[in-house]
Amino acid sequence: MTATPLVDLSAICKRFGGLEAVSNASLTLYPGEVVAVLGHNGAGKSTLMGVLSGATPCDSGTVRIRGETVEISSPARARALGVETVHQQLALIEELDAVANLFLGRELRTRFGLLDEEAMEAAARDVLGRLNPRFTQLREPVRNLSGGQRSTIAIARAVHFEARVLILDEPSAALGPTEKRTVAETIEALRAEGIGIFLVSHDLHDVMDVATRVVIMRAGRTIGGGNTADLSHDEIVAMIVSGGPDR
Amino acid sequence: MSPPLPPRGLRALEIEPNVAGIGLALVVAAIGFDLATGGIFLTPRNLSNLAIQSSVVGIMAAGMVLVIGARHIDLAVGSIVGVTGMAAAVLQVEWFPVDAAWGWPLATFAALALGAGIGVWQGYWTAYRSIPSFIVTLAGLLIFRGLAYLWTDGRTVAPLQPGFERLGGGFDGAIGSTGSLVLGGVAVFIIAGSTLRRRVDRRRHQIPTRPLWADTVRICVGAGGILGFVAVMNAYTLPRSDIGRGVPIPVLFMLATAIGLDGIARRTRFGRHAFALGSDPAAAALSGVRVRRVTLATFALMGLLAGLAGVLTSARLGAGTNTMGTLAELRVIAAAVIGGTSLRGGSGSVVGAVLGAVFMQSLENGMVLLGVSSALRQICIGLVLLLAVWIDSATRGRRTI
């Protein structure tokens, strides 16, 4: 591992009104790592990831990306820093087609400033075809596509723009078995390229095969974790449930 | 990987269903009224009047597509017409020297700026203060109507400068037959050029193109429509002469607005983002759409177009009055909805909305020719609105285009 982590979150706090969703949580991610963030529903996993993805900017704490302290105030800012997210609900626009969704917020434009539909369609065909060779409905509104096709678009959107950090928030929630396998293969390929990946889940089975490290969250805090290879399934469950392996 | 098949049959023409529907309704209405009125409806004179009558609502309906597409509403457009039309009148008559050549152009510019400024005001309260646009613009409806009245104590401001009145399409208010032919020719050239350019671009990116016959049909229909329209406008001659009037100036503004807004809606990042946030604000924000900025911009654009409509209204009346634009918001929203814009946000067609405005005006115009009373005309147009939305929602599920 290199000395500088890709992502270094330290002492992050985030409140929603009276509820302290994340309190003093810290987390690092190195290139080529797949870190599973585990915990019960409401443990603060998605909120902590939201701090990194720009969806829920933090109240206090430090966010460093490749050693530099940054303020991630919006999803657009996170993307500009190379942090891509596949959201639990996929965050696709039903009325727009696959091409428009893929490039939403980062449209390619001609020299006249107009949308370059041809270039976007060609690029979309390539990236979507690589993830799912059977994907040909580029110009169909997303509303008419299947769950698997939608998740293909969401993943394509995250990997097409040279991400350095990828956040997959509950990726299996919207996926069928085929897509789950595609996701696992994609994760492995990206990891090999040196991209760091956070995998948020409350289902241990989904992550044990692909994660290199696990981090456990409970009541808004990061309470422990370790390399997947060093931990047994039961030890992890014990941490999720009771807050520590021997407590 | 198997390449997607190019579309076949009629689908290859890629006609928007909304536009096809309203276009068809328009043709049926025109033929029906022409038969019922014994050939008065489809005369160059009536069609020229109809086009002028449609332009104010048509211009605003084009902007309303983006506002409604962004899941907002602007109830204040009628009042903006009132205050901006009044501004144009007061400035050129009372503030500027009466005989100054720059009087009416500057007054026009100021009225447009006022409209855009009001749009920014409404957009600010909606986007940055999170007040529902229904409330913001309901307040605007009252505020700006009141301001227009207060400004002149309810007086009517007239007469306006002749150059300004030309904008309304009255005396000398068209661009002449030669100008119309030249503009029509340029438009045909642009349509053909852009269609062919798109073909070349798609080939270059190895994306399936429309069949050649479909592109040919689209170009021919477009060119035929444009040149046919110019021919009709040129066939309406000046009194006691055979000099064609050509396209009336307000109609020119409507056509330019329709083309410009259609381009903004379908070919710019701003238009795409407006519809995206109307479809799903949360998902759009997560995708990097700057929701507040885009919302502000849609209202600013709507305000600018309402300002243009205000200018055209006072120019047509030859005066600034206090009733200008009253209830226009309802006609504008109805035109957008008849043209296939969904009040749920996320989708809409500028061309459909402008055709919707022309369609509503055709009903009005045709029924007037038939001597139908104003009360009955209102009932009919109300029923048509209901019917249009019902047809739209009933067929939406089955559409596969």
Interface residues (C-beta under 8 A of the other chain):
Chain A: S53 A55 S74 P75 A76 R79 T85 H87 Q89 L90 A91 L92 I93 E94 E95 L96 A100 N101 L104 G105 R106 E107 R109 G113 L114 L115 E117 E118 A119 E121 A122 R125 G129 P133 T136 Q137 L138 N144 R157
Chain B: M1 S2 P3 P4 R198 D201 R202 R204 H205 Q206 I207 G263 R267 T268 R269 R272 H273 F275 A276 S279 D280 A282 A283 A284 A285 L286 S287 G288 V289 R290 G346 S347 T400
